[in-house]
Amino acid sequence: MTAAPNILTPDHGSRSTELTAARLLGPGLARRRFLTATGAAAALAFTMNLPAAGAASAAELDARRIAEDPFTLGVASGDPLPGSVLLWTRLAPRPYEPGGGLPASRVEVDWELAHDERFRRVVQRGSATAHPEFAHSVRADVQGLEAGRTFYYRFRTGAWTSPVGRTRTAPAETAAPGSLTLAAVSCQAYHDGYFTAYHHLAREDVDVVLHLGDYLYEYAVSATGGARDYTDRTLPAHFNRETITLEDYRLRYALYKSDPDLCAAHAAHPFVVTWDDHETENNYAGGTPENDLPPEEFLLRRAAAYRAYWENQPLRTPQQPSGPDMRLYRRLTFGRLAQFDILDTRQYRSDQAYGDGWRTPGPESEDPARTMTGAAQERWLIDGWRASQATWNVVPQQVVLAQRRDVPTDAFKLSMDSWDGYPASRQRILAGAESAGIDNLMVLTGDVHVSYAFDLKKDFADPASRTIGTEIVTTSITSGKNGSDQPANWDTLTRANPHLKHYNGRRGYTLVTLGAKEARVDFRTVAAVTTPGAPVATAASFVTEAGDPGLRPV
């Protein structure tokens, strides 16, 4: 399943790496196609589910022996609840080395949470264990906190103290906050440029950052950092290959998370994350890999990718993976103002129709049995809408939901990787929102390396049909390199899709401020990412009124 290059989305590249059982499972298990489904499951149980037993057997390292700063990957917080925050860090004194420069021993780490950044008014203290089986990642689920408050946190081990992070608890479930400001981000290919957008985002006044996927890319990163074109440093050779093994993925996260701008954004704001494809492999669908590979071998790779994702993100224990499976879809609320239903459109989807790419829709793509979310997640979403008491129902997810024709003629093609390749699944979702009485539906999307603003129509073929929600597509942090304000197909695409209200091809992020009466959207862009230090500007702004869906320019 190879994504064909097209004029609407960047070419994701070609693959030359041969996936082998030897690389997936290590020496001694080197036969290319020896795995049966049963054998794969047994291998996964042995190699991927170690922590409970393995952690207990690891010796403890005296933290006083750590001679270099272990907090090179910064700190993070995530998934804020009314009375709880989840704090994260990972110990890696030498982040570009396998094992992060630490022995295979557990390390005790202390944490503090305070009302002030100088820690004069400490709220809670505690300790957590950094297990080698989890790449010495640390998470502390701090309970019993006051809702709707800002806190500061830090970690200590041995002689070392981490940077200070700032986080927030969510408002109480019955609270009616006057506003909530979120930032939406996606697609941050390290080799395509500098994370300048994160430098600016760290300074924005936002309550939470929603990462919509492609936190990292599996593709090789050259010794000079690709488009970053380093002249003062050289990256180790093991980055110059595609990620396949668990150690590959761990090292790639270390490369990304050592970036100072990404560290600053994580330290400044709590993140809510969901993945897309590149955290594992380009355009995979459920258990189906991009290229011709036995599915049981791909599940081994998926297990490694999912485990590394959980290790390196501020996620709670219910999201801990079991082999190649990880329950990432989940629900968060911010009082009665907003409900967030975070989707996973990769793990449960049907394979892309017609071999993927941009294709003429037909019986294969329009088969009612095809699903983007899987039946269980679809029911969970619609049932959650029926029970929702929120003014705004926000759906952070990965790929474009609105119809997106490539030309304004009857000979149009659609992306088989987006919801256009799963129209029956899309119709069930939108009909579910309508039947649940959801007045203020807002879908947040990433993936395509441009920013869009769509009105979601009851019938996309009829521009006069009722608008039932809005879709805000945030551009990439770096993927696609610098981009342009008006990509080459700007005129064609806007004429082909009258429900498309905004289209910009620069890099950046999107701010959304939800209020009781309206929501405001600001598309923030930087002029360049292949050179550092570009300023940020607002490319366009829109509002949509509560109870009257549809986007109006400001």
Phi, psi and omega in degrees: 000097184247129180288125179281140175300147179208171185278352186261327179230152183297150173295123183283357176097169180254164183244129177244348183285128175271120178283127181233154176297330179298316181287326182288317188249348177098177181303146178094347178232059196257003181284130193302313187232042184279344190278132163264172178300319178295317179297321178296317180297320179295318179297320179296317180298326182281319190264340190248347185242050184278329200306318185299310180278318184294323182295323182293332184272347182287138177288157179267135178267131173291112185300340178293345179274353179283110189268350180233155182304118180273355185261042183288344182258009174076198181228163179204160172223159183198170177044061182296135174244167182301325183240018188207147170230148177253120181254144185221146162204174177216130182278124180202081180298333175232081193296337183269007176256146172305134183083356177070012180086012178242151174288170181281063181228152178278152183229133176275135183231130176267150176227155177224144175233132186221165175281339185230155185285351173264000175061039173277336179238078182286133180269312180213154171228156177189187178220157178216161182254131173267106183271139176296330179295340176250029178057033180057033172279154184228136172221138178233117177266098186271121186253170173073031182262161176286137181288151173064032182241152173268137179227162175239147184216161176200164179239154175222143168206134184057230180270005190251143176236136182285167166301159179273134175250156177242137180217178181216144166275156176285157174297159176300152184302328182266359182288157177235075181299147182291329180199163175216128178247125178239157172244137176250132181223161176193166163056084185237071178292115181302319185284355179263355176152186184274149181276049182300325180301323178292328176303316180285321181297325179300337182261357178281153177268087180235155180273329184200150175249130177255114177265121191259014172121165186060052177295325171222171177239142183281351185288158181297146174241123185289170182299334181264009178077024178064233182293345176291333172052057181299137173245346184250005181204160177229127179279147179301153184297335183290349173280343185272045174206163180287146178284129179224312183273168177301317179296323176302311182294320178299317179294323180293320175298321178298320178299312182294312187286350174277355178292127186294328180288320175295318176302317182296319180294318178296320180291332185276330189219147169291143179250146167241119190244149165216156184262168165239230186265320191289344172299342176239290181198145182307127170055028173292158181225106181061241177264011182259120180282171179295315185251179183287102182211139177305131183305326181294329176287322178296324179298329175295317178295318180297321178298317178297316181295317181294319180296316179296325178299311180296320179299328190252010180233152179282072182247150182277170184303322179301341179270359179299130185285158170238103185059232183272013184241140180209122180279096182262333179290138187196171187233135174232150177233150173238079185060212177270004182280317187213140169243131180249119176251099187275122186260161171236106182257019178248316193288335189240004187283157169290158178297149180299140181286153174054032176076013177080183182081195178265120187223159172288126181296151182194194185304325182293312181288332184267008178301123182299340182282347182289144183223145173266329189249345193081153187294320184294316180292323178299314178296317180302317181295309184292321176297322178295324176294319181297329181267356187290138173248010187278150173294314182247129174251108188253135182239094173285125181205190199256308192245158189301125180275317183295154174295140184220086177285146183275337180220154182274041178228173179289349180269031185286158172239160180230157177284121179285347179272340180268183179297341174299334176276359182222055189296328179292321177296318177298317181296322178295320180295310182293323176294325177295320177296319181294316182291333178279356179075030180282112183274328188235075179270127176229120179260131178249130191224154175236225166081315197264001173066022172217167174253137176232156165229120183242144158273129177274119187259148174298324178223104183296338179284347181239101182302338181273356182290165187295139173276125185247002178172185179230154174234126178249117180255117180273147179284181180277160170288316179218334191301132186094002181061216195291323182072191181208160180296320178234098177302165187302329183262018185303310183294316181297315184291320180291325176288329182285340186226086183297343177277358176274117186257347182203141179208119180217142186252014177278167176274161178154218182205174182232135175255135177232123177250115180265127176236176182293331185249336180202165174240139178246139181239127177237119178270113184258129185228153173247150186288332183202152173235349179281349169233144184282161168088013181293144177287166178250147179217164176264115183283326180193155177224145180221160170230151170227132186273143175298128180085355180221075186298149184133143186261134175238132179293148178260000000 
